[in-house]
Amino acid sequence: MPGSMFSGSVTTPKVDVAIDMGNPFLNLTVDGFLKIGTVAATRAAAEDAYHVLRKGNISQHNFAHTLKKICKEGAYWGTVAGVYVGMEYGAERIRGTRDWKNAMMGGAVTGALVSAASNRDKDKIVMDAITGCAVAAAAEFLNYLV
């Protein structure tokens, strides 16, 4: 029986943005904002490009809407990433150690802040803090495995 085999490797490109704000906290926060903001903007652009291709037409109104969505998504997710990176770095500096607990605290504070900015329900804010904590801690544990 004929068979085939596929072998290869995939490597991720490493992008380093060197912006010196004169403070490591600000450097990391701006770096996180730019990297994740770019990813979110690219995702929004790809999503809207798919919708344009599916419909088969583009208008000036649709283009303006797409551009606004790209900027809004990039700014929102970039801000969330900047807050998370800043909180994690702050926890690291205060505790004097670098471990998964910093990610957990950064995720909890970020989840609570993002939730508090968008709603007033205390239970929702607590649940979003727990979610941010869990996601950040899980991501950190996965990084340790690799």
N, C-alpha and C positions, 0 to 999 in steps of 0.2 A: 504494500500500500504506500503510495507516494505521501510524503510528509514535507512539511515546511517548518522553518524555524525563524523566528524574528528575535533579533538581539540588538540591543542598543542602550544608550543611556541618555537621560535628559538632565541637563543642568540648568539651573536658573541663573539668569544674568544678575550680576551684582551691581547695583546702582548706588553710588555714594555721592551725596550732595554735600559739598563743603561750604557751609555758611557759618562764619565765625561771628557770633553776636557778643562775644566777650564773656559769656557765662555758659558753662556746660548745660545747665537747666534749660536755658533758652535755645541753645544749639540743638539739643535733643527734641524739644517741643516743636521747633520750626521744621526740623528734619521729618518728624512724624507727620506733621500737617501736610508738608509738600508731597511726601511719598504716598500716603493714603488718599489725600485729596486728588492726586493725579490718577490713582487707580479708580476712584469713584467717578471722576469726570469721564474717564475712558469707558467705563461700564455704561454710563448714561448715554454717551455718544454711540456706542455699539448697539445699545438697545433701541435708540431712536432711528439709527440707520436701518436696522432690521424692519422696523415699522414702516419706514419710507419705502423700502424695497418691496415690502409686502403689498402696500397700497398702490405703488407704481407712480406716485406723483409727490412733488414737494412744492410747497408754496412759501412765500415770504413769511406768512404767519407761522407756518409749521417750523420754518428755520429759526425764527425768533424764539419760538417756544422751546425748541431743542437747545438752543444756546443758553437760554435762561435756566433750563433744567440742568444742563451740564455744570454751569457755574454754581447753582444752588446745591447740587449733590456733592460737588467737589469741596465747597466751603463747609458743608455740614459734616461730612465724614472726615475731612481734614481736621476740623475743630475737635471732633470726638477723639481722633487719634492723638492730636496734640495734648489734649487734657489727660488722656490715659498715660502717654509716655512721660509727661511731666509729673503726674501723681506717682507713677512707679519709681521714677528717679528720686523724687522727694522722699518716698518711703525708704529707698535704699540709703540715702544720705542720713536720714534720721536714725535708722536702725543700725547703720554701719556694716551691713552685710547684704550680699546679693543672692537672693533665693526666691522660691515660688511665692512666698508670703508677700513680697513686694508687689508682685503681679496681682495677687488676690486683693490686696488693699487698693491698688490702683484701679482695678476693675470695678470694685464696689463703689469707690468714690465717683468714678466716671459715670457708672450707671445711674447713681443717685442724682448727680448734677444734671445729666442730660434729661433724665425723667422730670426732675423738678423744674427745669426750664420750659418743658412743654405741657405739664399738667399739674394740678393741685391735689390730686388724690394721694393721700399718704400711703395707703396700701400699695398702690401702683409704684410709687417711688421706692418703697422697700423691696418689692418684687424685682424691679429693674436693677437695684443695687445687688441683690442676690444673683440675678442673672449675669450681670457684669462680672461679679466675683467668680462665678463658676466658669464662665467662658475664658476669662483671663488665666485662671489657675489651670484649666484643662489645656490651654494653648501652651502654657509654660511647661507642664508635665510632658506634653508631646515633644517639645523642643529638647527636653532632657533625654528622651528615648532615642532620638536620632543622632 
